Amino acid sequence: MENRSTAFFVNGGAGRVLSSIPAFEAYEKDHPEDDFIIVCEGGMDMFMGHPTLHDRCYDNWHKDLFHDKVKNRNCVSLEPYRVWEYYNQKANLSQAFDIQMSNKGPRKLDRPSMNLSSVEYAEGVSMVKEVKEKSAKQRVVVFQPYGRSTQPVGDALVDQGGRSFHPDDVVKIVKKLQAKYGVIVMSEYPADFQAMGCPDKVAQPENAPLRFWGGIIAASDCFLGCDSVGQHMAYALQTPAVVCVGATFPENVSYEDNERFQVLDVAPDRRQYDPIRISMEDAIQRKNDGIMKLDDKAISDVIKEIDKKIASANGRA
């Protein structure tokens, strides 16, 4: 049988694409004979600037992609959610990609690398500096409250998948954060926080590219978020982070073993695994609906953990 190189197809949100990078790096090291390419069905943003993988990447609309690059390679469509170790909480996203590509079982991988350009980093520094000046605070927290499964329903924001913060809690958290920190909210749904009782205006860059957000997260003092792309950026850029998970399992989607991360599992006894991209089970989504609603103690715990991360990063632990 002819030994062909591989065309790996990667889709889904930017967070899981970023999580695939350590697996590709391991594959590249283990299979130097494979002149593989990566077809980025959701865009190349997370691979831009990577010293070796960038040149292997193509958007799926690239001119003559099939005839010039794919036709003489074997096509492999990667789907980490369909890996046994993943849906049984024995592997995280990066490891699930690695298992599909290399078939070596869960193994330790490097953190994802997000290679910011000097312009992207400078833009982030400039944004954080502006927020510090306007808020008269020395430290800045980036807060990503909503994941991609959040959607507007009338005047409400709803995440039936149970991954995002409840909008009422978002206001409470921002209000508490503003007592000590400048706040930048990472969301495609801007809100008038002052009208909802927050003391100061909140920075909310609209329609900002993801790599611009990478620069902001890299320049900030701490990241607070849910199961979405921001936490993966924070991990890649080594920014201290506090991450709340609800309907998804921390073993799968976050980084419990990293000293810069504090993962708060807000509903470990209530959730049921949602087999996303395997089956569509409405009963499970209904069970997990609302699982991220926090009580006052949980919100206070979030703020305390942010205080700890910022103090530790600045040598005050």
KEKE-3310 file (N, C-alpha, C; in steps of 0.2 Angstrom, whole numbers, plus 5000, padded with zeros to 4 digits):
npx = (5004:5002:5012:5006:5006:4997:4982:4975:4960:4953:4941:4928:4927:4938:4945:4946:4953:4965:4969:4973:4985:4997:4996:4998:5011:5017:5014:5021:5034:5035:5033:5042:5043:5030:5024:5013:4998:4987:4970:4961:4946:4939:4946:4963:4968:4973:4984:4993:5009:5015:5030:5033:5021:5012:5016:5011:4997:4981:4967:4950:4945:4956:4964:4963:4966:4961:4966:4980:4985:4977:4973:4983:4985:4980:4965:4960:4948:4947:4940:4939:4930:4924:4933:4936:4943:4942:4927:4926:4932:4946:4955:4961:4957:4968:4975:4966:4965:4978:4978:4969:4977:4990:4988:4993:4988:4983:4995:5008:5008:5015:5010:4998:5005:5003:5008:5010:5011:5022:5015:5002:5004:5008:4996:4988:4994:4993:4979:4976:4984:4977:4965:4969:4973:4960:4952:4959:4966:4978:4979:4973:4959:4953:4938:4929:4913:4904:4901:4902:4890:4881:4866:4855:4839:4825:4826:4835:4850:4855:4862:4859:4867:4874:4887:4891:4892:4878:4869:4865:4874:4885:4885:4885:4898:4906:4904:4909:4923:4927:4929:4942:4950:4953:4942:4940:4928:4926:4917:4904:4892:4889:4886:4877:4884:4885:4872:4866:4870:4884:4899:4908:4912:4913:4926:4924:4929:4922:4919:4932:4946:4951:4965:4968:4962:4970:4982:4977:4974:4987:4993:4986:4983:4976:4965:4948:4936:4925:4921:4928:4936:4944:4950:4959:4968:4973:4980:4989:4997:5002:4995:4989:4974:4957:4945:4928:4919:4904:4893:4902:4916:4930:4942:4942:4941:4949:4963:4968:4980:4989:4999:4996:4983:4967:4954:4937:4925:4909:4898:4899:4892:4880:4880:4878:4886:4887:4885:4891:4892:4891:4879:4862:4855:4841:4836:4848:4854:4844:4844:4857:4854:4855:4865:4876:4873:4877:4878:4879:4890:4898:4901:4909:4920:4925:4930:4940:4949:4954:4960:4970:4978:4982:4990:4999:5006:5012:5021:5017:5011)
npy = (4994:5011:5024:5037:5055:5065:5074:5084:5088:5101:5108:5118:5128:5142:5139:5125:5123:5130:5121:5110:5112:5107:5093:5092:5097:5087:5076:5080:5079:5066:5060:5062:5059:5062:5073:5082:5092:5105:5108:5121:5123:5132:5143:5151:5157:5154:5147:5156:5163:5152:5143:5132:5125:5135:5136:5124:5125:5128:5138:5132:5137:5140:5143:5131:5121:5107:5100:5104:5101:5092:5080:5070:5066:5057:5060:5065:5068:5077:5074:5077:5075:5063:5053:5040:5041:5054:5056:5049:5056:5054:5061:5077:5090:5093:5081:5072:5075:5071:5058:5053:5056:5050:5039:5034:5034:5043:5056:5066:5083:5097:5114:5124:5135:5152:5163:5178:5193:5207:5219:5214:5211:5224:5231:5225:5229:5242:5244:5238:5247:5259:5256:5255:5268:5275:5269:5271:5261:5249:5236:5224:5215:5203:5198:5184:5181:5173:5158:5151:5145:5153:5162:5176:5178:5185:5198:5192:5183:5167:5152:5137:5126:5126:5131:5145:5160:5166:5180:5189:5186:5190:5204:5205:5200:5209:5221:5218:5216:5228:5236:5234:5232:5236:5233:5222:5217:5203:5199:5196:5202:5217:5226:5238:5241:5251:5256:5245:5246:5245:5253:5260:5263:5250:5243:5237:5230:5230:5219:5214:5206:5189:5188:5200:5200:5191:5198:5207:5199:5193:5205:5208:5206:5196:5183:5179:5167:5156:5140:5142:5151:5160:5155:5146:5154:5161:5151:5147:5159:5161:5168:5172:5163:5161:5150:5145:5131:5122:5113:5106:5095:5098:5090:5088:5100:5110:5116:5110:5105:5115:5128:5141:5142:5142:5131:5132:5121:5122:5114:5100:5088:5089:5089:5081:5071:5079:5072:5080:5082:5069:5063:5070:5075:5080:5079:5078:5091:5099:5095:5100:5113:5130:5127:5134:5145:5155:5156:5168:5165:5158:5167:5176:5167:5166:5179:5180:5170:5176:5187:5180:5175:5186:5192:5182:5182:5194:5193:5193:5183)
npz = (5000:4996:5004:5010:5014:5026:5027:5039:5046:5055:5065:5073:5088:5092:5104:5106:5094:5097:5107:5100:5096:5104:5102:5088:5087:5094:5086:5074:5079:5081:5069:5058:5044:5039:5028:5033:5032:5038:5038:5041:5046:5053:5052:5052:5063:5076:5073:5068:5066:5072:5073:5066:5062:5056:5042:5038:5037:5030:5025:5022:5011:5003:4987:4975:4984:4985:4974:4974:4987:4994:4987:4985:4998:5013:5020:5036:5048:5062:5078:5094:5104:5102:5106:5117:5129:5132:5133:5144:5154:5155:5148:5142:5131:5122:5124:5119:5105:5102:5105:5094:5083:5085:5092:5105:5118:5133:5136:5143:5138:5130:5134:5125:5112:5109:5097:5098:5088:5088:5086:5090:5103:5108:5106:5115:5127:5127:5128:5140:5148:5146:5152:5166:5168:5167:5176:5188:5194:5199:5194:5182:5177:5165:5160:5154:5152:5145:5135:5118:5116:5121:5118:5113:5119:5116:5127:5135:5140:5136:5140:5137:5137:5149:5152:5153:5163:5173:5168:5178:5188:5182:5183:5197:5199:5192:5198:5211:5207:5202:5214:5217:5205:5188:5175:5161:5149:5140:5128:5116:5118:5122:5137:5147:5161:5171:5171:5177:5190:5193:5198:5190:5172:5161:5152:5135:5122:5106:5093:5092:5085:5088:5091:5095:5107:5113:5115:5124:5135:5138:5143:5154:5172:5177:5172:5171:5168:5159:5152:5139:5125:5130:5142:5137:5129:5140:5147:5137:5136:5148:5158:5174:5180:5184:5183:5180:5180:5174:5167:5160:5161:5172:5170:5157:5150:5155:5166:5178:5184:5183:5190:5189:5187:5194:5195:5197:5202:5200:5201:5204:5208:5202:5188:5172:5160:5144:5128:5117:5100:5098:5101:5101:5115:5123:5136:5144:5142:5147:5161:5164:5162:5168:5178:5181:5189:5202:5220:5233:5241:5233:5223:5231:5233:5221:5219:5229:5225:5213:5219:5226:5215:5209:5219:5221:5209:5209:5219:5232:5239)
capx = (5000:5006:5013:5004:5005:4990:4978:4971:4955:4951:4935:4925:4928:4945:4947:4948:4958:4971:4971:4975:4992:5002:4995:5001:5018:5020:5014:5027:5041:5035:5032:5045:5042:5024:5023:5006:4995:4981:4965:4958:4939:4936:4951:4970:4970:4976:4991:4997:5015:5019:5037:5033:5014:5009:5017:5007:4990:4977:4960:4947:4944:4962:4963:4966:4968:4961:4971:4987:4987:4974:4972:4988:4986:4975:4961:4958:4944:4949:4935:4941:4924:4922:4938:4934:4946:4939:4921:4926:4936:4953:4960:4959:4956:4974:4977:4961:4968:4984:4976:4967:4983:4996:4986:4997:4985:4984:5002:5009:5010:5016:5005:4998:5008:5000:5013:5008:5016:5024:5009:4996:5005:5008:4989:4985:4997:4990:4972:4977:4986:4971:4960:4972:4972:4954:4949:4964:4967:4985:4978:4967:4956:4949:4932:4925:4907:4899:4904:4899:4883:4876:4862:4850:4832:4822:4830:4839:4856:4854:4866:4856:4872:4877:4894:4892:4890:4872:4870:4864:4880:4890:4884:4888:4905:4909:4903:4914:4929:4928:4931:4949:4953:4951:4939:4939:4924:4927:4910:4901:4886:4890:4880:4877:4885:4883:4864:4864:4872:4891:4901:4912:4911:4917:4929:4921:4930:4917:4921:4939:4948:4953:4972:4969:4961:4976:4986:4975:4975:4994:4995:4982:4985:4972:4959:4942:4931:4921:4923:4928:4942:4949:4955:4964:4973:4977:4985:4995:5000:5004:4992:4985:4967:4952:4940:4923:4916:4898:4891:4908:4921:4937:4947:4941:4941:4953:4970:4968:4986:4994:4999:4994:4976:4962:4948:4932:4920:4903:4892:4902:4887:4874:4880:4878:4890:4883:4889:4892:4895:4890:4872:4859:4850:4838:4836:4854:4854:4839:4847:4862:4852:4856:4870:4881:4870:4881:4876:4884:4897:4902:4904:4914:4925:4928:4934:4945:4954:4957:4965:4976:4982:4986:4995:5005:5010:5016:5026:5014:5008)
capy = (5000:5017:5027:5044:5060:5066:5081:5084:5093:5104:5112:5120:5135:5144:5136:5118:5123:5131:5115:5105:5113:5102:5087:5093:5097:5080:5072:5083:5077:5058:5057:5067:5057:5064:5080:5083:5098:5106:5111:5125:5124:5138:5149:5149:5162:5151:5144:5161:5164:5146:5142:5126:5123:5140:5134:5118:5127:5131:5139:5127:5140:5141:5142:5125:5117:5100:5098:5105:5099:5086:5075:5065:5064:5054:5064:5063:5073:5076:5075:5075:5073:5056:5049:5036:5043:5061:5056:5046:5060:5052:5065:5083:5091:5092:5073:5068:5076:5067:5050:5052:5057:5046:5032:5032:5035:5050:5057:5073:5087:5104:5119:5127:5141:5157:5167:5185:5198:5213:5223:5212:5212:5231:5233:5223:5233:5249:5243:5237:5254:5264:5254:5256:5275:5277:5266:5272:5254:5246:5229:5223:5208:5201:5193:5182:5177:5169:5154:5151:5142:5158:5166:5180:5176:5192:5203:5188:5179:5161:5146:5130:5121:5126:5133:5152:5163:5169:5187:5192:5185:5194:5210:5205:5199:5215:5226:5217:5217:5235:5238:5233:5231:5238:5227:5222:5211:5199:5197:5199:5205:5222:5228:5244:5239:5256:5256:5240:5247:5245:5260:5263:5261:5244:5242:5231:5231:5227:5216:5214:5200:5185:5189:5206:5198:5187:5203:5210:5194:5193:5211:5209:5203:5190:5181:5176:5165:5150:5135:5145:5152:5164:5152:5142:5159:5163:5145:5147:5165:5160:5173:5169:5163:5158:5147:5142:5126:5119:5107:5102:5092:5101:5085:5088:5107:5115:5114:5109:5104:5121:5132:5148:5141:5139:5129:5131:5117:5124:5109:5093:5083:5090:5089:5074:5072:5080:5070:5084:5079:5061:5062:5076:5072:5086:5078:5080:5098:5101:5093:5105:5120:5134:5124:5139:5150:5155:5159:5174:5163:5156:5173:5178:5163:5168:5185:5178:5167:5181:5191:5176:5174:5192:5193:5177:5184:5200:5192:5195:5177)
capz = (5000:4995:5010:5009:5019:5029:5028:5045:5046:5061:5065:5080:5091:5093:5110:5104:5089:5101:5111:5096:5094:5107:5098:5081:5089:5096:5079:5070:5081:5081:5062:5053:5037:5036:5026:5034:5032:5043:5034:5046:5043:5056:5051:5054:5068:5082:5071:5065:5069:5075:5070:5061:5060:5052:5035:5036:5038:5025:5026:5018:5004:4999:4980:4972:4990:4984:4969:4975:4993:4998:4983:4986:5005:5016:5024:5043:5051:5070:5083:5100:5108:5100:5109:5123:5135:5133:5136:5151:5159:5156:5144:5141:5124:5119:5124:5114:5098:5102:5104:5087:5078:5087:5095:5110:5124:5136:5138:5145:5132:5132:5134:5118:5111:5105:5095:5096:5085:5092:5086:5094:5110:5110:5106:5122:5132:5126:5130:5148:5151:5146:5158:5172:5169:5167:5182:5193:5197:5197:5191:5177:5176:5159:5162:5149:5156:5141:5129:5111:5116:5123:5113:5115:5118:5118:5131:5140:5137:5138:5138:5139:5138:5156:5152:5154:5169:5173:5167:5185:5192:5179:5185:5203:5199:5189:5204:5216:5204:5202:5220:5217:5199:5182:5172:5153:5148:5134:5126:5110:5120:5127:5142:5151:5168:5175:5172:5182:5197:5194:5200:5184:5166:5160:5145:5132:5115:5102:5087:5092:5083:5094:5092:5099:5114:5115:5117:5130:5140:5139:5146:5160:5178:5179:5168:5174:5163:5159:5147:5132:5122:5134:5147:5133:5128:5146:5148:5132:5137:5155:5162:5180:5178:5188:5178:5183:5175:5177:5164:5157:5166:5172:5167:5149:5147:5158:5167:5185:5187:5182:5196:5187:5186:5199:5192:5202:5199:5204:5201:5203:5210:5198:5180:5168:5154:5138:5123:5111:5093:5097:5101:5104:5120:5126:5143:5147:5142:5152:5167:5165:5161:5175:5183:5182:5193:5208:5226:5235:5243:5227:5220:5235:5232:5214:5220:5233:5221:5209:5224:5227:5209:5207:5224:5220:5203:5211:5224:5239:5242)
cpx = (5004:5006:5012:5005:4998:4988:4973:4966:4953:4946:4933:4928:4936:4948:4950:4953:4965:4974:4974:4983:4997:5002:4999:5009:5021:5020:5020:5033:5041:5035:5035:5045:5035:5024:5016:5004:4989:4976:4961:4951:4936:4941:4957:4972:4974:4983:4995:5003:5019:5025:5037:5026:5011:5010:5013:4999:4987:4970:4957:4945:4950:4962:4967:4969:4967:4966:4978:4989:4984:4973:4976:4989:4979:4971:4959:4955:4945:4942:4936:4936:4922:4928:4936:4937:4944:4932:4920:4931:4943:4958:4957:4959:4962:4976:4972:4963:4974:4983:4973:4972:4988:4994:4991:4994:4986:4992:5002:5011:5012:5010:5004:5002:5004:5005:5011:5013:5017:5018:5003:4998:5005:5001:4986:4988:4994:4983:4972:4979:4981:4966:4962:4971:4965:4950:4953:4965:4974:4984:4972:4965:4952:4944:4928:4919:4903:4903:4900:4892:4878:4872:4857:4843:4828:4827:4835:4845:4855:4859:4863:4861:4876:4884:4896:4889:4882:4873:4869:4870:4886:4890:4887:4895:4909:4909:4909:4922:4931:4930:4939:4953:4950:4948:4938:4934:4925:4921:4908:4894:4887:4884:4882:4878:4883:4876:4862:4867:4880:4894:4904:4910:4915:4920:4926:4922:4926:4921:4928:4941:4951:4961:4973:4967:4967:4981:4984:4976:4982:4996:4992:4985:4982:4967:4954:4937:4928:4924:4923:4935:4947:4953:4960:4970:4977:4982:4991:4999:5003:5001:4988:4978:4963:4946:4935:4920:4909:4896:4896:4912:4928:4942:4947:4943:4946:4960:4971:4975:4991:4993:4997:4986:4973:4956:4943:4926:4914:4898:4894:4897:4881:4874:4880:4882:4886:4887:4889:4895:4895:4883:4869:4854:4848:4838:4842:4855:4849:4841:4853:4860:4852:4861:4875:4879:4874:4877:4881:4890:4901:4905:4910:4921:4929:4933:4940:4951:4957:4962:4971:4981:4986:4991:5001:5009:5014:5020:5023:5010:5010)
cpy = (5006:5021:5035:5049:5061:5074:5080:5090:5095:5109:5114:5126:5136:5140:5129:5118:5125:5125:5110:5106:5109:5096:5087:5093:5090:5075:5074:5080:5069:5056:5062:5065:5059:5071:5082:5090:5099:5110:5114:5127:5130:5144:5147:5153:5159:5148:5150:5162:5158:5145:5137:5124:5128:5138:5128:5119:5130:5132:5134:5130:5142:5139:5135:5120:5109:5097:5098:5102:5093:5080:5069:5063:5061:5059:5061:5069:5072:5078:5073:5072:5066:5051:5046:5039:5050:5060:5052:5049:5057:5056:5072:5084:5090:5084:5070:5069:5072:5060:5049:5052:5052:5039:5030:5033:5042:5050:5064:5077:5094:5109:5122:5133:5145:5162:5174:5189:5204:5218:5221:5212:5219:5234:5231:5227:5240:5249:5243:5244:5259:5262:5256:5264:5278:5275:5268:5266:5252:5239:5228:5216:5208:5196:5191:5178:5172:5165:5155:5149:5147:5161:5170:5177:5181:5196:5199:5185:5173:5156:5140:5125:5121:5128:5140:5154:5165:5176:5191:5191:5189:5201:5210:5204:5206:5220:5225:5218:5224:5239:5238:5234:5235:5232:5228:5216:5209:5196:5200:5202:5210:5224:5235:5243:5245:5257:5251:5240:5246:5252:5264:5260:5255:5244:5236:5232:5227:5225:5215:5207:5196:5186:5195:5205:5194:5192:5206:5205:5193:5199:5211:5205:5197:5189:5177:5173:5158:5145:5138:5147:5155:5161:5148:5147:5160:5157:5146:5153:5166:5166:5169:5169:5159:5156:5143:5137:5123:5113:5103:5100:5096:5097:5086:5095:5112:5112:5115:5108:5110:5126:5139:5148:5139:5138:5128:5127:5118:5119:5102:5087:5083:5088:5081:5076:5073:5078:5074:5081:5072:5060:5069:5074:5078:5085:5080:5087:5101:5100:5098:5112:5124:5132:5129:5145:5150:5158:5164:5171:5161:5162:5176:5174:5165:5174:5184:5174:5171:5185:5187:5175:5180:5194:5188:5180:5190:5199:5193:5189:5176)
cpz = (5000:5002:5008:5015:5021:5028:5034:5044:5053:5061:5072:5082:5091:5099:5109:5099:5092:5105:5107:5095:5098:5104:5092:5082:5090:5090:5075:5072:5080:5074:5057:5046:5034:5035:5027:5033:5036:5039:5040:5044:5047:5056:5054:5060:5074:5080:5069:5069:5072:5070:5065:5058:5055:5045:5033:5035:5032:5027:5021:5011:5000:4992:4978:4978:4988:4979:4970:4982:4996:4994:4984:4993:5007:5020:5031:5046:5059:5073:5090:5105:5107:5103:5116:5129:5137:5136:5142:5156:5160:5152:5143:5133:5120:5118:5119:5107:5097:5101:5097:5082:5079:5090:5101:5117:5127:5138:5140:5139:5134:5131:5127:5118:5106:5103:5093:5093:5089:5092:5090:5101:5112:5110:5113:5127:5133:5129:5138:5151:5151:5151:5164:5173:5170:5174:5189:5197:5195:5193:5187:5177:5169:5161:5156:5152:5151:5135:5123:5111:5119:5118:5116:5114:5121:5121:5135:5136:5140:5136:5141:5140:5145:5156:5154:5161:5168:5172:5174:5189:5189:5182:5192:5204:5197:5195:5209:5213:5204:5208:5221:5211:5193:5178:5164:5152:5141:5132:5119:5111:5125:5131:5145:5158:5173:5177:5176:5188:5198:5194:5194:5178:5165:5152:5141:5124:5111:5095:5086:5090:5089:5096:5096:5106:5117:5118:5124:5136:5143:5144:5153:5166:5180:5174:5172:5169:5164:5154:5140:5130:5126:5139:5143:5131:5134:5148:5143:5133:5144:5159:5168:5178:5184:5183:5182:5178:5179:5173:5161:5163:5166:5169:5160:5147:5150:5161:5175:5188:5186:5188:5195:5187:5192:5196:5198:5199:5203:5204:5200:5204:5206:5191:5178:5162:5148:5132:5117:5105:5093:5097:5103:5109:5124:5133:5147:5147:5147:5159:5169:5165:5168:5180:5185:5187:5200:5214:5228:5238:5238:5223:5224:5234:5226:5215:5224:5229:5216:5213:5225:5221:5208:5213:5223:5214:5204:5217:5231:5242:5249)
residu = (MET:GLU:ASN:ARG:SER:THR:ALA:PHE:PHE:VAL:ASN:GLY:GLY:ALA:GLY:ARG:VAL:LEU:SER:SER:ILE:PRO:ALA:PHE:GLU:ALA:TYR:GLU:LYS:ASP:HIS:PRO:GLU:ASP:ASP:PHE:ILE:ILE:VAL:CYS:GLU:GLY:GLY:MET:ASP:MET:PHE:MET:GLY:HIS:PRO:THR:LEU:HIS:ASP:ARG:CYS:TYR:ASP:ASN:TRP:HIS:LYS:ASP:LEU:PHE:HIS:ASP:LYS:VAL:LYS:ASN:ARG:ASN:CYS:VAL:SER:LEU:GLU:PRO:TYR:ARG:VAL:TRP:GLU:TYR:TYR:ASN:GLN:LYS:ALA:ASN:LEU:SER:GLN:ALA:PHE:ASP:ILE:GLN:MET:SER:ASN:LYS:GLY:PRO:ARG:LYS:LEU:ASP:ARG:PRO:SER:MET:ASN:LEU:SER:SER:VAL:GLU:TYR:ALA:GLU:GLY:VAL:SER:MET:VAL:LYS:GLU:VAL:LYS:GLU:LYS:SER:ALA:LYS:GLN:ARG:VAL:VAL:VAL:PHE:GLN:PRO:TYR:GLY:ARG:SER:THR:GLN:PRO:VAL:GLY:ASP:ALA:LEU:VAL:ASP:GLN:GLY:GLY:ARG:SER:PHE:HIS:PRO:ASP:ASP:VAL:VAL:LYS:ILE:VAL:LYS:LYS:LEU:GLN:ALA:LYS:TYR:GLY:VAL:ILE:VAL:MET:SER:GLU:TYR:PRO:ALA:ASP:PHE:GLN:ALA:MET:GLY:CYS:PRO:ASP:LYS:VAL:ALA:GLN:PRO:GLU:ASN:ALA:PRO:LEU:ARG:PHE:TRP:GLY:GLY:ILE:ILE:ALA:ALA:SER:ASP:CYS:PHE:LEU:GLY:CYS:ASP:SER:VAL:GLY:GLN:HIS:MET:ALA:TYR:ALA:LEU:GLN:THR:PRO:ALA:VAL:VAL:CYS:VAL:GLY:ALA:THR:PHE:PRO:GLU:ASN:VAL:SER:TYR:GLU:ASP:ASN:GLU:ARG:PHE:GLN:VAL:LEU:ASP:VAL:ALA:PRO:ASP:ARG:ARG:GLN:TYR:ASP:PRO:ILE:ARG:ILE:SER:MET:GLU:ASP:ALA:ILE:GLN:ARG:LYS:ASN:ASP:GLY:ILE:MET:LYS:LEU:ASP:ASP:LYS:ALA:ILE:SER:ASP:VAL:ILE:LYS:GLU:ILE:ASP:LYS:LYS:ILE:ALA:SER:ALA:ASN:GLY:ARG:ALA)
# end
